[in-house]
Amino acid sequence: MKLARARELHSGVILVEDGDLVRDEQLGVLRGAVAALQGERDLVNRVWRVWAEGNVIFEGVSKS
């Protein structure tokens, strides 16, 4: 989240919240997140936080 807040403007960020996933698990989580984003129109300055078990949070980012 620090990286997303550090930028004045960004095109959107996907954060995989599980740090101990192997590469193939990370790719599976990212593919699911990208599929879920299909209906979203405005991703500017927004963060999609995803976990391996399927939990997601889509939130706006404001500079702190």
PDBQT receptor file of N, H, CA, C and O in Angstrom, charges set to zero:
ATOM      1  N   MET A   1       0.819  -1.182   0.000  1.00  0.00    +0.000 N 
ATOM      2  CA  MET A   1       0.000   0.000   0.000  1.00  0.00    +0.000 C 
ATOM      3  C   MET A   1       0.870   1.255   0.000  1.00  0.00    +0.000 C 
ATOM      4  O   MET A   1       0.459   2.286  -0.532  1.00  0.00    +0.000 OA
ATOM      5  N   LYS A   2       2.062   1.185   0.585  1.00  0.00    +0.000 N 
ATOM      6  H   LYS A   2       2.396   0.347   1.017  1.00  0.00    +0.000 HD
ATOM      7  CA  LYS A   2       2.945   2.358   0.588  1.00  0.00    +0.000 C 
ATOM      8  C   LYS A   2       3.280   2.776  -0.837  1.00  0.00    +0.000 C 
ATOM      9  O   LYS A   2       3.292   3.965  -1.154  1.00  0.00    +0.000 OA
ATOM     10  N   LEU A   3       3.550   1.803  -1.689  1.00  0.00    +0.000 N 
ATOM     11  H   LEU A   3       3.540   0.837  -1.431  1.00  0.00    +0.000 HD
ATOM     12  CA  LEU A   3       3.880   2.099  -3.083  1.00  0.00    +0.000 C 
ATOM     13  C   LEU A   3       2.707   2.776  -3.787  1.00  0.00    +0.000 C 
ATOM     14  O   LEU A   3       2.899   3.751  -4.513  1.00  0.00    +0.000 OA
ATOM     15  N   ALA A   4       1.506   2.269  -3.579  1.00  0.00    +0.000 N 
ATOM     16  H   ALA A   4       1.350   1.476  -2.989  1.00  0.00    +0.000 HD
ATOM     17  CA  ALA A   4       0.330   2.858  -4.223  1.00  0.00    +0.000 C 
ATOM     18  C   ALA A   4       0.091   4.281  -3.736  1.00  0.00    +0.000 C 
ATOM     19  O   ALA A   4      -0.308   5.142  -4.520  1.00  0.00    +0.000 OA
ATOM     20  N   ARG A   5       0.329   4.540  -2.459  1.00  0.00    +0.000 N 
ATOM     21  H   ARG A   5       0.653   3.841  -1.822  1.00  0.00    +0.000 HD
ATOM     22  CA  ARG A   5       0.131   5.881  -1.912  1.00  0.00    +0.000 C 
ATOM     23  C   ARG A   5       1.256   6.841  -2.311  1.00  0.00    +0.000 C 
ATOM     24  O   ARG A   5       1.066   8.057  -2.296  1.00  0.00    +0.000 OA
ATOM     25  N   ALA A   6       2.409   6.309  -2.663  1.00  0.00    +0.000 N 
ATOM     26  H   ALA A   6       2.564   5.321  -2.675  1.00  0.00    +0.000 HD
ATOM     27  CA  ALA A   6       3.564   7.148  -2.984  1.00  0.00    +0.000 C 
ATOM     28  C   ALA A   6       3.414   7.855  -4.329  1.00  0.00    +0.000 C 
ATOM     29  O   ALA A   6       4.085   8.857  -4.579  1.00  0.00    +0.000 OA
ATOM     30  N   ARG A   7       2.552   7.351  -5.184  1.00  0.00    +0.000 N 
ATOM     31  H   ARG A   7       2.007   6.538  -4.981  1.00  0.00    +0.000 HD
ATOM     32  CA  ARG A   7       2.363   7.924  -6.518  1.00  0.00    +0.000 C 
ATOM     33  C   ARG A   7       1.186   8.888  -6.523  1.00  0.00    +0.000 C 
ATOM     34  O   ARG A   7       0.151   8.618  -5.914  1.00  0.00    +0.000 OA
ATOM     35  N   GLU A   8       1.343   9.993  -7.199  1.00  0.00    +0.000 N 
ATOM     36  H   GLU A   8       2.184  10.213  -7.694  1.00  0.00    +0.000 HD
ATOM     37  CA  GLU A   8       0.248  10.956  -7.349  1.00  0.00    +0.000 C 
ATOM     38  C   GLU A   8      -0.901  10.335  -8.147  1.00  0.00    +0.000 C 
ATOM     39  O   GLU A   8      -2.075  10.546  -7.843  1.00  0.00    +0.000 OA
ATOM     40  N   LEU A   9      -0.535   9.568  -9.169  1.00  0.00    +0.000 N 
ATOM     41  H   LEU A   9       0.419   9.396  -9.415  1.00  0.00    +0.000 HD
ATOM     42  CA  LEU A   9      -1.516   8.951 -10.051  1.00  0.00    +0.000 C 
ATOM     43  C   LEU A   9      -0.960   7.618 -10.522  1.00  0.00    +0.000 C 
ATOM     44  O   LEU A   9       0.187   7.550 -10.963  1.00  0.00    +0.000 OA
ATOM     45  N   HIS A  10      -1.751   6.563 -10.438  1.00  0.00    +0.000 N 
ATOM     46  H   HIS A  10      -2.683   6.618 -10.080  1.00  0.00    +0.000 HD
ATOM     47  CA  HIS A  10      -1.337   5.277 -10.987  1.00  0.00    +0.000 C 
ATOM     48  C   HIS A  10      -2.535   4.615 -11.647  1.00  0.00    +0.000 C 
ATOM     49  O   HIS A  10      -3.681   4.969 -11.368  1.00  0.00    +0.000 OA
ATOM     50  N   SER A  11      -2.273   3.669 -12.511  1.00  0.00    +0.000 N 
ATOM     51  H   SER A  11      -1.342   3.381 -12.738  1.00  0.00    +0.000 HD
ATOM     52  CA  SER A  11      -3.334   3.061 -13.315  1.00  0.00    +0.000 C 
ATOM     53  C   SER A  11      -4.033   1.905 -12.616  1.00  0.00    +0.000 C 
ATOM     54  O   SER A  11      -4.896   1.261 -13.213  1.00  0.00    +0.000 OA
ATOM     55  N   GLY A  12      -3.685   1.632 -11.385  1.00  0.00    +0.000 N 
ATOM     56  H   GLY A  12      -2.984   2.155 -10.900  1.00  0.00    +0.000 HD
ATOM     57  CA  GLY A  12      -4.292   0.543 -10.619  1.00  0.00    +0.000 C 
ATOM     58  C   GLY A  12      -3.228  -0.447 -10.202  1.00  0.00    +0.000 C 
ATOM     59  O   GLY A  12      -2.240  -0.651 -10.907  1.00  0.00    +0.000 OA
ATOM     60  N   VAL A  13      -3.439  -1.062  -9.045  1.00  0.00    +0.000 N 
ATOM     61  H   VAL A  13      -4.241  -0.896  -8.472  1.00  0.00    +0.000 HD
ATOM     62  CA  VAL A  13      -2.456  -1.993  -8.494  1.00  0.00    +0.000 C 
ATOM     63  C   VAL A  13      -3.185  -3.231  -7.995  1.00  0.00    +0.000 C 
ATOM     64  O   VAL A  13      -4.243  -3.127  -7.376  1.00  0.00    +0.000 OA
ATOM     65  N   ILE A  14      -2.616  -4.408  -8.266  1.00  0.00    +0.000 N 
ATOM     66  H   ILE A  14      -1.756  -4.492  -8.769  1.00  0.00    +0.000 HD
ATOM     67  CA  ILE A  14      -3.103  -5.653  -7.677  1.00  0.00    +0.000 C 
ATOM     68  C   ILE A  14      -2.059  -6.102  -6.668  1.00  0.00    +0.000 C 
ATOM     69  O   ILE A  14      -0.896  -6.305  -7.018  1.00  0.00    +0.000 OA
ATOM     70  N   LEU A  15      -2.476  -6.257  -5.408  1.00  0.00    +0.000 N 
ATOM     71  H   LEU A  15      -3.420  -6.092  -5.124  1.00  0.00    +0.000 HD
ATOM     72  CA  LEU A  15      -1.585  -6.732  -4.362  1.00  0.00    +0.000 C 
ATOM     73  C   LEU A  15      -1.968  -8.154  -3.984  1.00  0.00    +0.000 C 
ATOM     74  O   LEU A  15      -3.117  -8.422  -3.633  1.00  0.00    +0.000 OA
ATOM     75  N   VAL A  16      -1.004  -9.066  -4.057  1.00  0.00    +0.000 N 
ATOM     76  H   VAL A  16      -0.071  -8.848  -4.342  1.00  0.00    +0.000 HD
ATOM     77  CA  VAL A  16      -1.216 -10.427  -3.578  1.00  0.00    +0.000 C 
ATOM     78  C   VAL A  16      -0.767 -10.426  -2.121  1.00  0.00    +0.000 C 
ATOM     79  O   VAL A  16       0.419 -10.258  -1.837  1.00  0.00    +0.000 OA
ATOM     80  N   GLU A  17      -1.702 -10.613  -1.202  1.00  0.00    +0.000 N 
ATOM     81  H   GLU A  17      -2.665 -10.750  -1.432  1.00  0.00    +0.000 HD
ATOM     82  CA  GLU A  17      -1.439 -10.449   0.222  1.00  0.00    +0.000 C 
ATOM     83  C   GLU A  17      -0.757 -11.648   0.867  1.00  0.00    +0.000 C 
ATOM     84  O   GLU A  17      -0.270 -11.537   1.992  1.00  0.00    +0.000 OA
ATOM     85  N   ASP A  18      -0.708 -12.777   0.196  1.00  0.00    +0.000 N 
ATOM     86  H   ASP A  18      -1.104 -12.868  -0.718  1.00  0.00    +0.000 HD
ATOM     87  CA  ASP A  18      -0.049 -13.963   0.740  1.00  0.00    +0.000 C 
ATOM     88  C   ASP A  18       1.381 -14.016   0.230  1.00  0.00    +0.000 C 
ATOM     89  O   ASP A  18       1.605 -14.308  -0.945  1.00  0.00    +0.000 OA
ATOM     90  N   GLY A  19       2.347 -13.742   1.088  1.00  0.00    +0.000 N 
ATOM     91  H   GLY A  19       2.165 -13.506   2.042  1.00  0.00    +0.000 HD
ATOM     92  CA  GLY A  19       3.741 -13.655   0.665  1.00  0.00    +0.000 C 
ATOM     93  C   GLY A  19       4.451 -14.974   0.510  1.00  0.00    +0.000 C 
ATOM     94  O   GLY A  19       5.557 -15.011  -0.031  1.00  0.00    +0.000 OA
ATOM     95  N   ASP A  20       3.850 -16.072   0.971  1.00  0.00    +0.000 N 
ATOM     96  H   ASP A  20       2.952 -16.042   1.410  1.00  0.00    +0.000 HD
ATOM     97  CA  ASP A  20       4.554 -17.346   0.912  1.00  0.00    +0.000 C 
ATOM     98  C   ASP A  20       4.068 -18.266  -0.205  1.00  0.00    +0.000 C 
ATOM     99  O   ASP A  20       4.310 -19.472  -0.165  1.00  0.00    +0.000 OA
ATOM    100  N   LEU A  21       3.389 -17.706  -1.195  1.00  0.00    +0.000 N 
ATOM    101  H   LEU A  21       3.192 -16.726  -1.228  1.00  0.00    +0.000 HD
ATOM    102  CA  LEU A  21       2.913 -18.512  -2.314  1.00  0.00    +0.000 C 
ATOM    103  C   LEU A  21       4.044 -18.767  -3.297  1.00  0.00    +0.000 C 
ATOM    104  O   LEU A  21       4.905 -17.913  -3.510  1.00  0.00    +0.000 OA
ATOM    105  N   VAL A  22       4.032 -19.946  -3.889  1.00  0.00    +0.000 N 
ATOM    106  H   VAL A  22       3.333 -20.640  -3.716  1.00  0.00    +0.000 HD
ATOM    107  CA  VAL A  22       4.992 -20.223  -4.960  1.00  0.00    +0.000 C 
ATOM    108  C   VAL A  22       4.484 -19.565  -6.239  1.00  0.00    +0.000 C 
ATOM    109  O   VAL A  22       3.341 -19.111  -6.307  1.00  0.00    +0.000 OA
ATOM    110  N   ARG A  23       5.334 -19.522  -7.233  1.00  0.00    +0.000 N 
ATOM    111  H   ARG A  23       6.262 -19.891  -7.178  1.00  0.00    +0.000 HD
ATOM    112  CA  ARG A  23       5.035 -18.798  -8.473  1.00  0.00    +0.000 C 
ATOM    113  C   ARG A  23       3.695 -19.196  -9.092  1.00  0.00    +0.000 C 
ATOM    114  O   ARG A  23       2.892 -18.327  -9.434  1.00  0.00    +0.000 OA
ATOM    115  N   ASP A  24       3.448 -20.486  -9.239  1.00  0.00    +0.000 N 
ATOM    116  H   ASP A  24       4.100 -21.192  -8.961  1.00  0.00    +0.000 HD
ATOM    117  CA  ASP A  24       2.211 -20.939  -9.872  1.00  0.00    +0.000 C 
ATOM    118  C   ASP A  24       0.979 -20.533  -9.053  1.00  0.00    +0.000 C 
ATOM    119  O   ASP A  24      -0.065 -20.223  -9.628  1.00  0.00    +0.000 OA
ATOM    120  N   GLU A  25       1.087 -20.533  -7.737  1.00  0.00    +0.000 N 
ATOM    121  H   GLU A  25       1.934 -20.785  -7.270  1.00  0.00    +0.000 HD
ATOM    122  CA  GLU A  25      -0.017 -20.093  -6.893  1.00  0.00    +0.000 C 
ATOM    123  C   GLU A  25      -0.258 -18.595  -7.064  1.00  0.00    +0.000 C 
ATOM    124  O   GLU A  25      -1.405 -18.153  -7.122  1.00  0.00    +0.000 OA
ATOM    125  N   GLN A  26       0.812 -17.820  -7.144  1.00  0.00    +0.000 N 
ATOM    126  H   GLN A  26       1.745 -18.179  -7.097  1.00  0.00    +0.000 HD
ATOM    127  CA  GLN A  26       0.686 -16.380  -7.363  1.00  0.00    +0.000 C 
ATOM    128  C   GLN A  26       0.000 -16.101  -8.695  1.00  0.00    +0.000 C 
ATOM    129  O   GLN A  26      -0.888 -15.253  -8.774  1.00  0.00    +0.000 OA
ATOM    130  N   LEU A  27       0.410 -16.809  -9.736  1.00  0.00    +0.000 N 
ATOM    131  H   LEU A  27       1.132 -17.498  -9.672  1.00  0.00    +0.000 HD
ATOM    132  CA  LEU A  27      -0.201 -16.622 -11.057  1.00  0.00    +0.000 C 
ATOM    133  C   LEU A  27      -1.690 -16.957 -11.036  1.00  0.00    +0.000 C 
ATOM    134  O   LEU A  27      -2.489 -16.268 -11.670  1.00  0.00    +0.000 OA
ATOM    135  N   GLY A  28      -2.067 -18.011 -10.311  1.00  0.00    +0.000 N 
ATOM    136  H   GLY A  28      -1.418 -18.570  -9.796  1.00  0.00    +0.000 HD
ATOM    137  CA  GLY A  28      -3.478 -18.367 -10.201  1.00  0.00    +0.000 C 
ATOM    138  C   GLY A  28      -4.285 -17.274  -9.513  1.00  0.00    +0.000 C 
ATOM    139  O   GLY A  28      -5.393 -16.952  -9.943  1.00  0.00    +0.000 OA
ATOM    140  N   VAL A  29      -3.732 -16.703  -8.447  1.00  0.00    +0.000 N 
ATOM    141  H   VAL A  29      -2.832 -16.965  -8.099  1.00  0.00    +0.000 HD
ATOM    142  CA  VAL A  29      -4.405 -15.616  -7.738  1.00  0.00    +0.000 C 
ATOM    143  C   VAL A  29      -4.533 -14.399  -8.647  1.00  0.00    +0.000 C 
ATOM    144  O   VAL A  29      -5.590 -13.769  -8.688  1.00  0.00    +0.000 OA
ATOM    145  N   LEU A  30      -3.474 -14.061  -9.374  1.00  0.00    +0.000 N 
ATOM    146  H   LEU A  30      -2.615 -14.573  -9.340  1.00  0.00    +0.000 HD
ATOM    147  CA  LEU A  30      -3.513 -12.913 -10.288  1.00  0.00    +0.000 C 
ATOM    148  C   LEU A  30      -4.503 -13.113 -11.427  1.00  0.00    +0.000 C 
ATOM    149  O   LEU A  30      -5.213 -12.180 -11.803  1.00  0.00    +0.000 OA
ATOM    150  N   ARG A  31      -4.555 -14.314 -11.975  1.00  0.00    +0.000 N 
ATOM    151  H   ARG A  31      -3.978 -15.072 -11.670  1.00  0.00    +0.000 HD
ATOM    152  CA  ARG A  31      -5.525 -14.585 -13.049  1.00  0.00    +0.000 C 
ATOM    153  C   ARG A  31      -6.951 -14.395 -12.540  1.00  0.00    +0.000 C 
ATOM    154  O   ARG A  31      -7.792 -13.835 -13.243  1.00  0.00    +0.000 OA
ATOM    155  N   GLY A  32      -7.224 -14.857 -11.326  1.00  0.00    +0.000 N 
ATOM    156  H   GLY A  32      -6.541 -15.312 -10.755  1.00  0.00    +0.000 HD
ATOM    157  CA  GLY A  32      -8.547 -14.671 -10.740  1.00  0.00    +0.000 C 
ATOM    158  C   GLY A  32      -8.869 -13.202 -10.536  1.00  0.00    +0.000 C 
ATOM    159  O   GLY A  32      -9.995 -12.765 -10.777  1.00  0.00    +0.000 OA
ATOM    160  N   ALA A  33      -7.875 -12.438 -10.089  1.00  0.00    +0.000 N 
ATOM    161  H   ALA A  33      -6.961 -12.792  -9.893  1.00  0.00    +0.000 HD
ATOM    162  CA  ALA A  33      -8.076 -11.002  -9.867  1.00  0.00    +0.000 C 
ATOM    163  C   ALA A  33      -8.344 -10.280 -11.181  1.00  0.00    +0.000 C 
ATOM    164  O   ALA A  33      -9.236  -9.433 -11.252  1.00  0.00    +0.000 OA
ATOM    165  N   VAL A  34      -7.591 -10.602 -12.207  1.00  0.00    +0.000 N 
ATOM    166  H   VAL A  34      -6.867 -11.289 -12.148  1.00  0.00    +0.000 HD
ATOM    167  CA  VAL A  34      -7.789  -9.958 -13.511  1.00  0.00    +0.000 C 
ATOM    168  C   VAL A  34      -9.170 -10.305 -14.067  1.00  0.00    +0.000 C 
ATOM    169  O   VAL A  34      -9.833  -9.445 -14.647  1.00  0.00    +0.000 OA
ATOM    170  N   ALA A  35      -9.602 -11.532 -13.900  1.00  0.00    +0.000 N 
ATOM    171  H   ALA A  35      -9.064 -12.230 -13.428  1.00  0.00    +0.000 HD
ATOM    172  CA  ALA A  35     -10.939 -11.923 -14.365  1.00  0.00    +0.000 C 
ATOM    173  C   ALA A  35     -12.015 -11.141 -13.611  1.00  0.00    +0.000 C 
ATOM    174  O   ALA A  35     -13.012 -10.732 -14.206  1.00  0.00    +0.000 OA
ATOM    175  N   ALA A  36     -11.823 -10.935 -12.322  1.00  0.00    +0.000 N 
ATOM    176  H   ALA A  36     -11.013 -11.267 -11.839  1.00  0.00    +0.000 HD
ATOM    177  CA  ALA A  36     -12.798 -10.204 -11.514  1.00  0.00    +0.000 C 
ATOM    178  C   ALA A  36     -12.850  -8.723 -11.880  1.00  0.00    +0.000 C 
ATOM    179  O   ALA A  36     -13.864  -8.063 -11.651  1.00  0.00    +0.000 OA
ATOM    180  N   LEU A  37     -11.771  -8.203 -12.443  1.00  0.00    +0.000 N 
ATOM    181  H   LEU A  37     -10.948  -8.739 -12.629  1.00  0.00    +0.000 HD
ATOM    182  CA  LEU A  37     -11.712  -6.790 -12.818  1.00  0.00    +0.000 C 
ATOM    183  C   LEU A  37     -12.412  -6.484 -14.139  1.00  0.00    +0.000 C 
ATOM    184  O   LEU A  37     -12.536  -5.315 -14.504  1.00  0.00    +0.000 OA
ATOM    185  N   GLN A  38     -12.864  -7.485 -14.851  1.00  0.00    +0.000 N 
ATOM    186  H   GLN A  38     -12.763  -8.435 -14.554  1.00  0.00    +0.000 HD
ATOM    187  CA  GLN A  38     -13.449  -7.280 -16.180  1.00  0.00    +0.000 C 
ATOM    188  C   GLN A  38     -14.564  -6.242 -16.195  1.00  0.00    +0.000 C 
ATOM    189  O   GLN A  38     -14.675  -5.493 -17.165  1.00  0.00    +0.000 OA
ATOM    190  N   GLY A  39     -15.383  -6.169 -15.169  1.00  0.00    +0.000 N 
ATOM    191  H   GLY A  39     -15.293  -6.778 -14.381  1.00  0.00    +0.000 HD
ATOM    192  CA  GLY A  39     -16.499  -5.235 -15.163  1.00  0.00    +0.000 C 
ATOM    193  C   GLY A  39     -16.161  -3.853 -14.628  1.00  0.00    +0.000 C 
ATOM    194  O   GLY A  39     -17.007  -2.960 -14.669  1.00  0.00    +0.000 OA
ATOM    195  N   GLU A  40     -14.968  -3.656 -14.134  1.00  0.00    +0.000 N 
ATOM    196  H   GLU A  40     -14.280  -4.382 -14.101  1.00  0.00    +0.000 HD
ATOM    197  CA  GLU A  40     -14.581  -2.364 -13.565  1.00  0.00    +0.000 C 
ATOM    198  C   GLU A  40     -14.190  -1.393 -14.663  1.00  0.00    +0.000 C 
ATOM    199  O   GLU A  40     -13.485  -1.763 -15.601  1.00  0.00    +0.000 OA
ATOM    200  N   ARG A  41     -14.639  -0.164 -14.551  1.00  0.00    +0.000 N 
ATOM    201  H   ARG A  41     -15.212   0.137 -13.789  1.00  0.00    +0.000 HD
ATOM    202  CA  ARG A  41     -14.343   0.841 -15.571  1.00  0.00    +0.000 C 
ATOM    203  C   ARG A  41     -13.228   1.784 -15.160  1.00  0.00    +0.000 C 
ATOM    204  O   ARG A  41     -12.436   2.209 -16.001  1.00  0.00    +0.000 OA
ATOM    205  N   ASP A  42     -13.155   2.113 -13.899  1.00  0.00    +0.000 N 
ATOM    206  H   ASP A  42     -13.799   1.769 -13.215  1.00  0.00    +0.000 HD
ATOM    207  CA  ASP A  42     -12.184   3.101 -13.446  1.00  0.00    +0.000 C 
ATOM    208  C   ASP A  42     -11.264   2.489 -12.404  1.00  0.00    +0.000 C 
ATOM    209  O   ASP A  42     -11.668   2.292 -11.258  1.00  0.00    +0.000 OA
ATOM    210  N   LEU A  43     -10.038   2.187 -12.788  1.00  0.00    +0.000 N 
ATOM    211  H   LEU A  43      -9.710   2.347 -13.719  1.00  0.00    +0.000 HD
ATOM    212  CA  LEU A  43      -9.068   1.591 -11.880  1.00  0.00    +0.000 C 
ATOM    213  C   LEU A  43      -8.024   2.600 -11.401  1.00  0.00    +0.000 C 
ATOM    214  O   LEU A  43      -7.146   2.250 -10.612  1.00  0.00    +0.000 OA
ATOM    215  N   VAL A  44      -8.111   3.833 -11.863  1.00  0.00    +0.000 N 
ATOM    216  H   VAL A  44      -8.824   4.117 -12.504  1.00  0.00    +0.000 HD
ATOM    217  CA  VAL A  44      -7.110   4.841 -11.513  1.00  0.00    +0.000 C 
ATOM    218  C   VAL A  44      -7.110   5.054 -10.002  1.00  0.00    +0.000 C 
ATOM    219  O   VAL A  44      -8.149   5.291  -9.384  1.00  0.00    +0.000 OA
ATOM    220  N   ASN A  45      -5.914   4.963  -9.430  1.00  0.00    +0.000 N 
ATOM    221  H   ASN A  45      -5.070   4.771  -9.931  1.00  0.00    +0.000 HD
ATOM    222  CA  ASN A  45      -5.693   5.151  -7.997  1.00  0.00    +0.000 C 
ATOM    223  C   ASN A  45      -6.531   4.214  -7.133  1.00  0.00    +0.000 C 
ATOM    224  O   ASN A  45      -6.981   4.591  -6.051  1.00  0.00    +0.000 OA
ATOM    225  N   ARG A  46      -6.735   3.003  -7.613  1.00  0.00    +0.000 N 
ATOM    226  H   ARG A  46      -6.370   2.696  -8.492  1.00  0.00    +0.000 HD
ATOM    227  CA  ARG A  46      -7.452   1.993  -6.846  1.00  0.00    +0.000 C 
ATOM    228  C   ARG A  46      -6.556   0.772  -6.690  1.00  0.00    +0.000 C 
ATOM    229  O   ARG A  46      -5.688   0.507  -7.521  1.00  0.00    +0.000 OA
ATOM    230  N   VAL A  47      -6.783   0.043  -5.620  1.00  0.00    +0.000 N 
ATOM    231  H   VAL A  47      -7.489   0.258  -4.945  1.00  0.00    +0.000 HD
ATOM    232  CA  VAL A  47      -5.988  -1.147  -5.310  1.00  0.00    +0.000 C 
ATOM    233  C   VAL A  47      -6.927  -2.335  -5.133  1.00  0.00    +0.000 C 
ATOM    234  O   VAL A  47      -7.942  -2.248  -4.441  1.00  0.00    +0.000 OA
ATOM    235  N   TRP A  48      -6.570  -3.434  -5.766  1.00  0.00    +0.000 N 
ATOM    236  H   TRP A  48      -5.746  -3.505  -6.328  1.00  0.00    +0.000 HD
ATOM    237  CA  TRP A  48      -7.300  -4.690  -5.648  1.00  0.00    +0.000 C 
ATOM    238  C   TRP A  48      -6.420  -5.611  -4.822  1.00  0.00    +0.000 C 
ATOM    239  O   TRP A  48      -5.400  -6.099  -5.307  1.00  0.00    +0.000 OA
ATOM    240  N   ARG A  49      -6.809  -5.851  -3.572  1.00  0.00    +0.000 N 
ATOM    241  H   ARG A  49      -7.637  -5.453  -3.177  1.00  0.00    +0.000 HD
ATOM    242  CA  ARG A  49      -6.040  -6.712  -2.664  1.00  0.00    +0.000 C 
ATOM    243  C   ARG A  49      -6.663  -8.096  -2.687  1.00  0.00    +0.000 C 
ATOM    244  O   ARG A  49      -7.859  -8.243  -2.434  1.00  0.00    +0.000 OA
ATOM    245  N   VAL A  50      -5.859  -9.121  -2.989  1.00  0.00    +0.000 N 
ATOM    246  H   VAL A  50      -4.888  -9.003  -3.195  1.00  0.00    +0.000 HD
ATOM    247  CA  VAL A  50      -6.370 -10.484  -3.112  1.00  0.00    +0.000 C 
ATOM    248  C   VAL A  50      -5.567 -11.436  -2.239  1.00  0.00    +0.000 C 
ATOM    249  O   VAL A  50      -4.369 -11.258  -2.018  1.00  0.00    +0.000 OA
ATOM    250  N   TRP A  51      -6.273 -12.454  -1.751  1.00  0.00    +0.000 N 
ATOM    251  H   TRP A  51      -7.246 -12.598  -1.930  1.00  0.00    +0.000 HD
ATOM    252  CA  TRP A  51      -5.666 -13.511  -0.949  1.00  0.00    +0.000 C 
ATOM    253  C   TRP A  51      -5.903 -14.843  -1.647  1.00  0.00    +0.000 C 
ATOM    254  O   TRP A  51      -6.860 -14.986  -2.408  1.00  0.00    +0.000 OA
ATOM    255  N   ALA A  52      -5.043 -15.808  -1.392  1.00  0.00    +0.000 N 
ATOM    256  H   ALA A  52      -4.266 -15.691  -0.774  1.00  0.00    +0.000 HD
ATOM    257  CA  ALA A  52      -5.112 -17.104  -2.064  1.00  0.00    +0.000 C 
ATOM    258  C   ALA A  52      -6.443 -17.812  -1.833  1.00  0.00    +0.000 C 
ATOM    259  O   ALA A  52      -6.927 -18.507  -2.726  1.00  0.00    +0.000 OA
ATOM    260  N   GLU A  53      -7.044 -17.652  -0.659  1.00  0.00    +0.000 N 
ATOM    261  H   GLU A  53      -6.651 -17.087   0.067  1.00  0.00    +0.000 HD
ATOM    262  CA  GLU A  53      -8.303 -18.350  -0.378  1.00  0.00    +0.000 C 
ATOM    263  C   GLU A  53      -9.501 -17.712  -1.064  1.00  0.00    +0.000 C 
ATOM    264  O   GLU A  53     -10.621 -18.206  -0.940  1.00  0.00    +0.000 OA
ATOM    265  N   GLY A  54      -9.274 -16.612  -1.792  1.00  0.00    +0.000 N 
ATOM    266  H   GLY A  54      -8.364 -16.210  -1.893  1.00  0.00    +0.000 HD
ATOM    267  CA  GLY A  54     -10.334 -16.006  -2.579  1.00  0.00    +0.000 C 
ATOM    268  C   GLY A  54     -10.880 -14.699  -2.047  1.00  0.00    +0.000 C 
ATOM    269  O   GLY A  54     -11.691 -14.065  -2.722  1.00  0.00    +0.000 OA
ATOM    270  N   ASN A  55     -10.472 -14.271  -0.869  1.00  0.00    +0.000 N 
ATOM    271  H   ASN A  55      -9.813 -14.786  -0.321  1.00  0.00    +0.000 HD
ATOM    272  CA  ASN A  55     -10.926 -12.980  -0.352  1.00  0.00    +0.000 C 
ATOM    273  C   ASN A  55     -10.351 -11.845  -1.188  1.00  0.00    +0.000 C 
ATOM    274  O   ASN A  55      -9.203 -11.905  -1.630  1.00  0.00    +0.000 OA
ATOM    275  N   VAL A  56     -11.155 -10.816  -1.399  1.00  0.00    +0.000 N 
ATOM    276  H   VAL A  56     -12.087 -10.767  -1.041  1.00  0.00    +0.000 HD
ATOM    277  CA  VAL A  56     -10.703  -9.655  -2.173  1.00  0.00    +0.000 C 
ATOM    278  C   VAL A  56     -11.213  -8.375  -1.521  1.00  0.00    +0.000 C 
ATOM    279  O   VAL A  56     -12.279  -8.358  -0.907  1.00  0.00    +0.000 OA
ATOM    280  N   ILE A  57     -10.448  -7.320  -1.662  1.00  0.00    +0.000 N 
ATOM    281  H   ILE A  57      -9.581  -7.334  -2.161  1.00  0.00    +0.000 HD
ATOM    282  CA  ILE A  57     -10.855  -5.982  -1.252  1.00  0.00    +0.000 C 
ATOM    283  C   ILE A  57     -10.463  -5.048  -2.384  1.00  0.00    +0.000 C 
ATOM    284  O   ILE A  57      -9.314  -5.052  -2.826  1.00  0.00    +0.000 OA
ATOM    285  N   PHE A  58     -11.409  -4.248  -2.855  1.00  0.00    +0.000 N 
ATOM    286  H   PHE A  58     -12.342  -4.244  -2.496  1.00  0.00    +0.000 HD
ATOM    287  CA  PHE A  58     -11.156  -3.279  -3.920  1.00  0.00    +0.000 C 
ATOM    288  C   PHE A  58     -11.359  -1.916  -3.291  1.00  0.00    +0.000 C 
ATOM    289  O   PHE A  58     -12.469  -1.598  -2.865  1.00  0.00    +0.000 OA
ATOM    290  N   GLU A  59     -10.314  -1.103  -3.221  1.00  0.00    +0.000 N 
ATOM    291  H   GLU A  59      -9.412  -1.362  -3.567  1.00  0.00    +0.000 HD
ATOM    292  CA  GLU A  59     -10.415   0.154  -2.507  1.00  0.00    +0.000 C 
ATOM    293  C   GLU A  59      -9.684   1.286  -3.213  1.00  0.00    +0.000 C 
ATOM    294  O   GLU A  59      -8.741   1.060  -3.972  1.00  0.00    +0.000 OA
ATOM    295  N   GLY A  60     -10.128   2.486  -2.954  1.00  0.00    +0.000 N 
ATOM    296  H   GLY A  60     -10.894   2.670  -2.338  1.00  0.00    +0.000 HD
ATOM    297  CA  GLY A  60      -9.450   3.664  -3.447  1.00  0.00    +0.000 C 
ATOM    298  C   GLY A  60      -8.244   3.950  -2.566  1.00  0.00    +0.000 C 
ATOM    299  O   GLY A  60      -8.201   3.541  -1.406  1.00  0.00    +0.000 OA
ATOM    300  N   VAL A  61      -7.283   4.643  -3.112  1.00  0.00    +0.000 N 
ATOM    301  H   VAL A  61      -7.318   4.976  -4.054  1.00  0.00    +0.000 HD
ATOM    302  CA  VAL A  61      -6.071   4.977  -2.368  1.00  0.00    +0.000 C 
ATOM    303  C   VAL A  61      -5.956   6.485  -2.276  1.00  0.00    +0.000 C 
ATOM    304  O   VAL A  61      -6.013   7.191  -3.282  1.00  0.00    +0.000 OA
ATOM    305  N   SER A  62      -5.797   6.961  -1.074  1.00  0.00    +0.000 N 
ATOM    306  H   SER A  62      -5.752   6.387  -0.256  1.00  0.00    +0.000 HD
ATOM    307  CA  SER A  62      -5.540   8.388  -0.889  1.00  0.00    +0.000 C 
ATOM    308  C   SER A  62      -4.151   8.531  -0.286  1.00  0.00    +0.000 C 
ATOM    309  O   SER A  62      -3.706   7.687   0.492  1.00  0.00    +0.000 OA
ATOM    310  N   LYS A  63      -3.492   9.588  -0.647  1.00  0.00    +0.000 N 
ATOM    311  H   LYS A  63      -3.854  10.274  -1.279  1.00  0.00    +0.000 HD
ATOM    312  CA  LYS A  63      -2.153   9.825  -0.107  1.00  0.00    +0.000 C 
ATOM    313  C   LYS A  63      -2.284  10.161   1.373  1.00  0.00    +0.000 C 
ATOM    314  O   LYS A  63      -3.172  10.911   1.776  1.00  0.00    +0.000 OA
ATOM    315  N   SER A  64      -1.376   9.588   2.186  1.00  0.00    +0.000 N 
ATOM    316  H   SER A  64      -0.654   8.979   1.858  1.00  0.00    +0.000 HD
ATOM    317  CA  SER A  64      -1.421   9.877   3.618  1.00  0.00    +0.000 C 
ATOM    318  C   SER A  64      -0.233  10.681   4.051  1.00  0.00    +0.000 C 
ATOM    319  O   SER A  64      -0.109  11.014   5.229  1.00  0.00    +0.000 OA
TER     320      SER A  64
